[in-house]
Amino acid sequence: MKIRYIAIIIIIFFLLNNLTFLTQMPFNIHGVLASTTAAMLTANILKNAANAASKNFSSSIITLASGNAQGAATAIDPRSGTIYVTYLQTVNNQTDLYLRKSADAGKTFNDPVRVNDKKGDASVHDFFSPEVKIGPNGKVYVLWTRTEFSPQLEAAGFGLFGFSSLRFASSTDSGETFTRAVNITDKKNLGASQVFGSFTVSPNGTIYVGWISQSSEESPTGSEVRISKSTNGGSIFGPSTKVDSPANQCDNINIISE
């Protein structure tokens, strides 16, 4: 019996250090007991950690935007600790993208700064939101979507979700001002809608933007995963490259660079 208890203790220790095995490893009866005990211990550890962490949160809540605001995204500059928050806000049927930042760990935020240079040049989408990232040089980069609707676009097969294009802007003064928006036009597929856009910034500053290119909402076989890059801080993006096709029209794109 002592040997069995020792074995169970060893299994518990192993499971606590390899939690992914809780749902993947086949266990015998002793293993089931061990996994159950490990899960209980893990739950208690996480509960205690959460209780401890909650004490470090402020009891006050800061409202960054009121009214019809949504699609929030955040980024933190690892060098300065500055917190950046972007969000979409619609007023009088016009949607704009705003950024607010905090240099004191979220205690206060500056006044909103409009990211899109042309008023109303942003859109709310039910399935994806803008993204904000910090480059290795401290530049702030933002990617968002502009969606259009018209009878002509509906006739072309974009009546349900509209025709979307990607916009990109950057800031060299910590989000105080932004460059004019760059339209990441896919010259190889001018008649294709760009949805589920996402981007990353590599350590050398190269920016990679990926998206799903749709030739029509009614033609799933016409969807492709494409990627484009910029080596000059987002001022110009090169020709896109097809990564995969056909693509699921409702897949999210995630890009990682080294």
N, C-alpha and C positions, 0 to 999 in steps of 0.2 A: 504493500500500500504506500509506503514511504516513497518508493521508486516512482509510483504513479503520480503522487503529489509533486514530486520534484520535476517530473516530466511536464506536468501541467504548468508549473511555475515557469519553466523554461519556455514553453510555448507562449505563455502570456507575455513574457519579456520580449520574445521575438515578434509577437503581433503588435505590441506597442511601438516597436521600431519599424514595422513594415505594415502599416495600416491597410494598404491596398489589398493585402491578402485576405482581409476579412470577408470580402465578397467573391474572391476568386479561387481560394484553395479548398479542395475537398477535405473534410475532417472526419475522423472517427468519433466515437462517443466522447472520448476525453478531449478531442480537439474542439467539439461543439461546446463543451463546458468551458474550455479555455477561451474560445472566441467570444462566448457570451460574457465571461468575466472581463475580458480585455475590452469589449465594447462598453461595458458599464464603467470601467475605470477610465476609458477614453472620454466618455460622456461627462464624467465628473471633472476630469482635467479641463476639458473645453468649457464647461460651465463655470468653473472657478476662474479660468483665464478671462472669460467674457465679463464676469462680475468685476474682476480687477481692472479690466480695460475700460469698463463703463464709468469708473470713477474718474477717468482722465478726460471725459467729455464734458464740454460746457453744458450747463443746464439751460442756457438761452439758445433760441433758434433765430438765425438771421434769414430774413426773406430777401432773396436776391432779385426776384422779379415777381410782379403781381399781374393779374389779368390773364390773358391768353398766352402764357409762356410754357414752353415744353421743349423736349429734345435736348436736355442738358448733357454736357460732357465736361470732364475735368482732366487736368494735367498738373503735375508738380515739377518745378525745376529742381533737379537733384542738387544743384550747386547752391542756389540761394534759398530754397524752400518756398519760393513764391507759388501760390496756388492760383491756377487759372480755371475759370468756369465759363463755358460758352452755352448759350441757349437761344432758341428761336422765339420770337414774339410777333404776334399778328395783331395789327391795329388797322381798322378800316380796310380789311381785306388785303392788306399788304404785309408780307412777312419779311423780317430782317433778322440777321444774326448778330448777337451781341456778346461781348466778352467783359468779364469783371475779374479783378485779381485781388489777392490779399497777400501782403508782405508780413503779416503778424500772425501767422498760423490760423487764419480764418476768423480772427476776432472782428476785423473790419474789412470791408471791400471798397474799392474805388468806384466812381461813377461808371455806368455802362459805356462801352465804346463800341460803336457799330463797326462790324468787320467788313461787310459788303459795301463797296464804294457807291454802287447804284442802289438807291432806295427801292425796296421791294424785290431785290434780286436774290431771294432765298425762298425755300419752300419747306413745308412740313410734310414728312412722309410717315406713314403708319408703321413701316418696317425697318427704317434705319434713320440714324440721326447724324448730325455733324460730328467731326472729330477734331480734337486739338492735341498737338504734340509739341514737345520741346526738343530742338536740335542740339547737337553737341556744343555749338557755339552760343547757346542761349536764345537763339531766334525762336519765335513762336509761330507755328504753322497751323493753319485751319483749313479743313476740307468740308465742303457742304454741297447741297444739291439744289438745283433750280428746275422746277417742273412746270411745264406749260400744257394747256388744254386748248383745243380748237376743233372746229368741225373737220378741218383738213387732217389734223393729227388723228382724230377718231376714225376717219375714213382709211387712214394708213395703218390702223391696227393698234392705236395707242389711246383708246377711249376710256379704259378702266382706270389706269394709274397715270395716264399722261405721258409726255415725252420729257425725260430727265437728262440733264447735263451736269457735269461736275465743275465746281468752282474751287479755286485755291488761292489763298492769300497768306502773306507772311508779315511779321513785325520784327524790326531790329531794335526797338526801344521798349521791350518788355510789355508789349500790348497796348502802348499808348496810342499808336497809329498803325495803320495797315496799308500795304501796297494795294494797287488796283487788282481786282480779282482776275485771275488767269482762268480762262475757259479751257479745260483740258479736253480739247476737241480731238476726237478720234478720227483723223483724216482718212484712215483706211475704211471707216464705217460711219460716214457722215449721217446716214439715215438711221443709225442705231441709237436707242436710248441707253443711257449709262445709269445703272442702279447698283445699290449695295456697295457704294464706294468706300474704300478704306486705304490707309496709307501708313508708312513707317519711314523713319529717318535713320539711316545707317550711321555708324560712328564716324565715317569720313564726310558726313553731310549729304550724301546722295539720298534723294527722296524717291520712294517707290509708291506709286498709286495703282491700286487694283480695283476692278469693278466687273460687273456682269453686263455684257453688251447684248441688247435685245433688238433684233431687227423688227420684231412685232410681238405684242403680248399674246397673239393668237398662234404663234409659231414657236413652240418650245425648242425645236431643233435648230432654230436660228439664234439661240443664246450661246454666248461664249464668255469664258473668263479671260480677261485681258489685263495687261499691266504696262505701265509707262513709267519712265523715270526722268528725273531732273538732276543735273549736276551743277546747277548754278543757283541753288536756293529757292527753286520754284518759279523762277522768272519764265522759263521755257521748259516744256516737256517734250521729249522725243516721241517718235512714232511708237504706237503701241505694239505689243507682241501677244499673240494668242497663247494662252497657257493650257486651256482645255476646252473641249466642246463635244457634244452639246452640254450646256450647264443647266442646272435646276434654277429656274427663274426666281426662286425664293431662298436661295442659299446666301448666307453671309460670307463675306470675304475677310480673311485675316492674313496680314502680311507680317513676316518677321525677317529682319535683316541682321547680318553679322558684320 
